[in-house]
Amino acid sequence: MDPLADVVRRRRMTRAFRPDPIDPALVGRLVDLASRAPSAGKSQGWHLVVLEGDETARFWDITLPAMGRRSFRWQRLLEAPVIALPLADPRAYLDRYSEPDKSATGLGSGVDAWPAPYWTIDASMAVMTLLLAAEAEGLGALFFGVFKGETKLRKMLRIPPQMELLGAIALGWRADADDTPAGNDGASAGRRRRRPEDIIHRGAWRASR
């Protein structure tokens, strides 16, 4: 099987981790690969706030306080040794498209000039590349939303206000299969994967078949 196809087919969202640390150099390699994702005008307006080891407790204390943690289904998610917060920076795109080679586009005038939020799109592609790179290295990874405590989290981590927080990525070595709860792939894992013919609309939009 083609190595890329093999990695894409193997990748799953991991919800149970061992607490074993990840070498910072390995995290650096993942980010180096993620930095090669597409970027409009090579604006590269994305960042990661990385919490490692004991630092991850600060994230969970804010986003999943102790009261709710006792009933949390994915207890071993809390053992992930790395939590990375991907951020998209619209300002980087406005600055880049105000430079001489891009200024004629008018996209440097403000976020409303853009037909779509390319800072979010590009950061999302970088996150996807990072997830695939983690799989290629034998790591487990989970991208998930930060639904509670974002304001407090941003203040604690000194995240600038213009930065868009996409969510969080848990990284670590997967827990052994016999040491994880049933259904570790999540409730949605059993849903049928759409076929190419369900997705492709050749020539023009066609009603669902």
DOZAZA-364612 format. One record per residue (C-alpha): residue in three letters; x, y, z. Coordinates in steps of 0.001 Angstrom, whole numbers, plus 500000, padded with zeros to 6 digits. Each point is the difference from the previous one (the first is absolute). Example, Ala and Ser with C-alpha at 12.3 -4.5 7.8 and 13.67 -1.06 7.14 Angstrom:
# DOZAZA-364612
PT    aa       xx       yy       zz
PT   Ala   512300   495500   507800
PT   Ser   501370   503440   499340
//
This chain:
# DOZAZA-364612
PT    aa       xx       yy       zz
PT   Met   500000   500000   500000
PT   Asp   501151   503545   499292
PT   Pro   501538   501396   503235
PT   Leu   497837   503141   499985
PT   Ala   496807   498032   499330
PT   Asp   500943   497614   502819
PT   Val   500443   502891   502472
PT   Val   496732   501661   498925
PT   Arg   498039   496755   500392
PT   Arg   501559   499180   503384
PT   Arg   499433   503407   501564
PT   Arg   497370   500058   502730
PT   Met   499139   502441   502778
PT   Thr   501588   498582   503161
PT   Arg   498245   500429   503344
PT   Ala   502188   497866   502284
PT   Phe   503688   500744   500568
PT   Arg   502921   498819   502063
PT   Pro   501557   502782   502096
PT   Asp   503499   499307   498605
PT   Pro   501622   503253   498860
PT   Ile   500661   500900   496374
PT   Asp   503478   501155   499062
PT   Pro   499771   503751   499213
PT   Ala   502072   499316   496887
PT   Leu   497235   497698   498743
PT   Val   497413   502727   500573
PT   Gly   502278   502298   498041
PT   Arg   500096   497552   497075
PT   Leu   496210   499808   499922
PT   Val   499732   503787   499949
PT   Asp   502652   500239   497280
PT   Leu   497874   497764   497790
PT   Ala   496830   501902   500909
PT   Ser   501711   503244   498989
PT   Arg   500131   498664   496441
PT   Ala   496212   500062   499651
PT   Pro   498602   502497   497442
PT   Ser   499992   503639   501059
PT   Ala   498503   502879   498008
PT   Gly   502810   502285   498902
PT   Lys   502210   497941   502306
PT   Ser   498547   502143   502800
PT   Gln   500562   497127   502470
PT   Gly   497702   501584   502549
PT   Trp   499607   497101   502384
PT   His   501523   499207   503370
PT   Leu   499933   497269   502644
PT   Val   499985   500499   503750
PT   Val   501438   496713   501258
PT   Leu   499426   498724   503542
PT   Glu   502115   497019   501049
PT   Gly   500067   497706   503014
PT   Asp   498666   501611   503163
PT   Glu   499062   503130   498038
PT   Thr   497052   498155   498435
PT   Ala   498220   499968   503395
PT   Arg   499495   503768   499661
PT   Phe   498083   499431   496771
PT   Trp   497716   497357   501486
PT   Asp   499423   501948   503220
PT   Ile   498463   502791   497920
PT   Thr   498236   498102   497224
PT   Leu   498861   496948   501987
PT   Pro   499786   500884   503720
PT   Ala   500152   497249   502607
PT   Met   496226   499865   500527
PT   Gly   499338   499010   496392
PT   Arg   503129   497938   499678
PT   Arg   498719   497173   502189
PT   Ser   497330   499082   497443
PT   Phe   502170   500669   496947
PT   Arg   499922   496991   497700
PT   Trp   503535   500272   498658
PT   Gln   502062   499914   503203
PT   Arg   503210   499011   498242
PT   Leu   499762   502971   497677
PT   Leu   501028   501983   503076
PT   Glu   503313   498108   500016
PT   Ala   501152   501338   496629
PT   Pro   503478   501429   500625
PT   Val   499562   502850   497510
PT   Ile   497139   502410   499392
PT   Ala   500577   502369   497076
PT   Leu   497748   502956   499260
PT   Pro   499949   501012   496307
PT   Leu   499489   503705   499353
PT   Ala   499244   501865   496780
PT   Asp   501148   503605   499591
PT   Pro   497918   502115   497588
PT   Arg   502416   502921   500448
PT   Ala   502792   498022   498336
PT   Tyr   497868   499763   496853
PT   Leu   499087   503665   499954
PT   Asp   503662   500930   500447
PT   Arg   501154   497573   497298
PT   Tyr   497408   501225   497497
PT   Ser   500980   503598   500683
PT   Glu   503525   499293   498708
PT   Pro   500902   501297   496525
PT   Asp   499618   496692   498147
PT   Lys   496493   499425   501424
PT   Ser   498568   503460   500672
PT   Ala   498137   500197   496668
PT   Thr   497687   497219   501205
PT   Gly   498463   502320   502587
PT   Leu   500030   497150   502506
PT   Gly   502165   501973   502393
PT   Ser   497198   502454   500719
PT   Gly   498203   497849   502559
PT   Val   498589   496564   500745
PT   Asp   496732   500876   498234
PT   Ala   501889   500216   496688
PT   Trp   500658   496268   500069
PT   Pro   497462   497626   498377
PT   Ala   500802   497409   502670
PT   Pro   502126   500098   503195
PT   Tyr   503217   498671   498522
PT   Trp   501759   500271   503381
PT   Thr   497552   497431   501366
PT   Ile   500237   497846   496876
PT   Asp   503794   499984   499970
PT   Ala   500293   499315   503729
PT   Ser   497526   497143   499603
PT   Met   502076   498476   497200
PT   Ala   503065   500273   502219
PT   Val   498129   498212   502799
PT   Met   498976   497203   497625
PT   Thr   503597   499647   498832
PT   Leu   501114   499816   503627
PT   Leu   497457   497240   500708
PT   Leu   501297   497986   497062
PT   Ala   503614   500590   501031
PT   Ala   499164   498761   503503
PT   Glu   498501   496815   498538
PT   Ala   503090   499461   497857
PT   Glu   502127   500176   503172
PT   Gly   497800   497470   501814
PT   Leu   498429   502598   502278
PT   Gly   496340   500388   500869
PT   Ala   498333   503382   499564
PT   Leu   496610   501560   500605
PT   Phe   498711   503349   498777
PT   Phe   497127   501285   502129
PT   Gly   498163   503229   500704
PT   Val   500551   502286   502982
PT   Phe   496371   500474   500997
PT   Lys   500506   501299   503530
PT   Gly   502392   502415   501631
PT   Glu   501506   501559   496885
PT   Thr   500127   503521   501450
PT   Lys   501771   498833   503152
PT   Leu   502304   497731   498000
PT   Arg   501012   502807   497651
PT   Lys   500766   502254   502957
PT   Met   502079   497349   501765
PT   Leu   502024   499232   496869
PT   Arg   500268   503681   498944
PT   Ile   498530   499306   496556
PT   Pro   499653   503280   498056
PT   Pro   496369   500995   499403
PT   Gln   500242   499979   496188
PT   Met   500988   496337   499970
PT   Glu   497226   497560   499078
PT   Leu   500049   496854   502142
PT   Leu   499043   497043   497817
PT   Gly   499838   497418   502787
PT   Ala   502512   497691   501663
PT   Ile   502132   497044   498955
PT   Ala   500871   497215   502428
PT   Leu   503186   498153   499064
PT   Gly   501586   496925   501511
PT   Trp   500637   496307   499806
PT   Arg   496801   497992   499714
PT   Ala   498935   497942   503007
PT   Asp   500124   496257   499447
PT   Ala   496887   498585   498362
PT   Asp   499127   497876   503032
PT   Asp   500329   503001   502297
PT   Thr   497419   502244   498349
PT   Pro   496204   500116   500346
PT   Ala   497777   498458   497352
PT   Gly   499079   502428   497257
PT   Asn   503220   501980   500330
PT   Asp   499593   501186   496411
PT   Gly   496977   502058   501041
PT   Ala   496286   499759   499322
PT   Ser   500330   501174   496382
PT   Ala   502500   497312   498925
PT   Gly   497258   497633   498831
PT   Arg   498439   502463   497578
PT   Arg   500329   499069   496347
PT   Arg   502752   501781   498154
PT   Arg   498680   501871   496985
PT   Arg   501090   498644   496631
PT   Pro   501672   502172   497345
PT   Glu   496788   499918   497970
PT   Asp   498157   501475   503000
PT   Ile   502432   502927   500083
PT   Ile   500862   500791   496380
PT   His   497646   502215   497958
PT   Arg   501432   499903   496493
PT   Gly   499353   503068   497863
PT   Ala   497480   501575   502392
PT   Trp   498169   499401   503259
PT   Arg   497645   497055   499972
PT   Ala   497388   499100   502574
PT   Ser   500959   497283   502471
PT   Arg   499753   496578   498451
//
